Amino acid sequence: MKTKSKAILFLFLSQLLCFVTFAQEMKIIKAKPGEVFMIPEVGAIIQLKDKKIVVENVMPADMRDKSYKDVDLQEADVIKMVNGKKVSSTKECEDIYNNLKTGDEFKMGINRKEKMFIVGFKKANPEELKSSGKMIIKKDGKKGEFNILPEFGILYSGLNGKVTVKEVLKEIPGTEGKDIKAGDLILKINDKVIGNITDLANEYDNVKTGKKIELILQRNDKEIVVTAEKKEGEGKVIIKKRN
């Protein structure tokens, strides 16, 4: 069976870092909170740089939903206007986007190599994007098929009373060298027995920033202890997989 190719987008604004991985190529973008906004339909990251709103990354067309393959947004484009309004920050772009209803037009006035273009598309229904392969994953476990523990770089899920590591995300800095593998069972967090993903999410949330998190994992008949320091703030991960 062929390994599924994948694109992984990490947006950790609380850590002032944005990680974008397409076809296993990684680019690290440093940004302060409020300086970065993601356009989910085209997997684009826009960032405020030198007082310009710049497109930093765009998901390859063949990895987007069919309705958005022809959206001509390119890296290094500078966004001047959104829906007829001049914009000077990513927050303004985000507010306009968030106030749109599904199916409403999102049009950007783009400066590309000193030429002006209009690039637009209809806002997607998030559930339709999800069903086509995108999964929104939050640490609180309220959205998405998987949950994340960013300090350990793992996605986890629960089934039949067991919580299992589904994938180890090596791209997250600070997670190197931890003895964690896909398929490991998560038995405890800080000596609290884990029976389901809600238990794990709740116990994780109870750990204060800067305090130690200890996980006890089971791999075959062996128990493994891994530790990390709790990071500040909430993160968001978006993953797209294709066959």
N, C-alpha and C positions, 0 to 999 in steps of 0.2 A: 504494500500500500504506500502510495506517495505521501510524503509529509506535507501537510497543508501549508501553503505559503500564507504569510500573514503580514498585516501592517499593524503596528502598535503605536498608539499615541498616548503619551502620558502628559497630563497637565497638572503639575503640582504648584499652584500659585503660592501656597503658603510657604513653600521652600524656595521660592523665587527661581524655580527652574522649570523649563518645559522640555520634554524629551519627545522627539518625533522619529519613529522608525518606519521606513517603508522598504520592503524587500530586504530586510536585515541590514540596511544602511542607517546609521544613527547620527543625528545631528542634535547638538545640545544648544538650546537657546536660553540665555539668562534674561530674566524679566522680573520686574516688580509687580505686586498685585495691582490689577487694573490696567496693566500695560499690554495684556494679551487677551485675545478673544478667538474662539474657534468657530468656524462656520461648518456645521456638521454635514451638510449636504455634499460638500466637496472636500471634506477633511482638510480645510485650510486653516492655517494659523496666521492671524494678523497681529502685528506688534507695533507699538509706538517707538519709533527710532528717529532721533534727531528732529523731533517735532513733525515727523511724517508717519502716516499709517501705512505700513509696508506689509505685503504678503510674504511671509517667511517660508511657508511650506504648503503644497497642495497635493492631495492624494492623487496618484496616477489615475487617468480616466478609466482604465480598464478595471480598476478596483472600486469604482463608485457604483451606486445604484444606477440602473439604466436611464432613469429620467435626468440624471445629472452628468452623464458622460461628455456631453457637448458644451458644458459651461466653460467658457474660455477665460478662466482665471489663472494667472501665471505667477510664479515666484518673482519677486522684485517689483511687481505692480504696486503703485501707490494709489491708495483710495482717497479720493478728494470729496466725493459726495455719496450719500446713501438716500435713496428715495427722494431725490430732489433737494436734500438738505446738505449744506456744507458741514463736514465733520472734522474735528481736530483731535479726537481721542478715540481709542478703541471702546471706551465705555459708551460713547455716543452711538457707535455702530451696534454694540451689543443691546443697548436699550431699544433702538429702532427695531432690531431683529426680534427681540423678546415681545414687543408689543404687537407684532404681526400675528394673524391667525393662520392656521394651516391653509395653504393654497394662495395666500397673499403674495404679491410680487416683492422680491428683495432685489433692488437695482442699485448697482454701484457705478459711480463715475470714476473711471480708472485712468491714471496717467502711466503710459507704458512707452518708455524711450521717447519722451517728449510728444507723444501722440495721445489723444483722448479717446477712450472707448467706453461704451456702456456694457456692463456685464450683469446679467440678471437671471433669476430663476424663481420658481415658486417655492415657498417655504414648505418643507416636508412635514408629514405627520411623524413624530418621533417613533411611534409604534411601528410604522411601516419601515422606517430605517432599521429598526431593531430586527424586524422579521427577515430583513434581507441579509443579515449577518453582522450588523453592528450591535455591540453590547455596551451599554453604559453601566459602569461599575463604580460604586461608591463604598467608602470604608464602613458606612453605617449599614450596609446591606439592604437598603430600601429599594434599590433599583438594580436590575441586571440579573443575569443568570449566575454570575460568580461574585464573590466578595474579595476584597484585597486587604492584605496587611503590608503596607508599603515599607515598613521598617525591615521586613524580612524578604520583600520582593516576591510574595507568593499570592496566587489566586487560589481561593478555596471554595468548596461547595459542600453541601450536606445531603446525605441520603441514608435512610434506614437507621437513623440515630448515630451516624458516624460522620465526622467532619474530615474531609480529605483534601490534601494539597493537589490541586488540579494542574498547576503550572508554576514554574519558577521563572521569574522575570529577571534575567541576568543584567538587563540594561539599566536597572536602577542603581546608581552609585551608593556605596555604603552597605550593599548586601553581599559583597564578594566574600568568599571563604566560609559561608555558612553551610553546614551539612544538612541541606534540605533537598529532597527529591520529590518529583511528582509521584503521587501514590502514597506518600507518607500519611498516616493518620495523626490528627491533632488531638491529643488526649487531655492536655491541661494547659491553662494559661495562668501563670502566677499561682500555682497550686490549686486552682479551681478546675474541677472536672467539667469537661465540655461534652454535652450530649447532643447539641445541634448548633447550627450557625448563629442562631439568636443568642445562645449562651456566650459564644465566642465574641460576637459583636458587642454585647453588653459589657462583658468583662474588659474588653479592649477599651471601650469608652470610659470605663471607671479608672483607668490608669492615667495619672496626671502627666502633663508634658515634662519631659526630662527624667522621668522615672523609668526603672528597668522593666522590660517585658520579658518574661521567661516562658518559652513554649516547651512542652514535653511532647515529642513525636514518637510514633511507633513505626518501625520499618521491619517487616517480618516479625521476628521475636525480639528485636532489639529496641530499647528505648534510647532516644537521643534528646539532649537538652541544647537548645539554642537561645541566645539572649540578644536583646537590642534595646536601645534607648527610645522612648516614645517621642515622636516628632510633633511639632506644633501644627495645628490647623488641619483642615480637611483637604483631601486630594480627589482627583477625578481621573479615571482611566477610560479610554475608549479603545475598543479592540475590533478590528474587522478581520474576518477570516474568509477565505474562499477555497474552493476545491481545486 
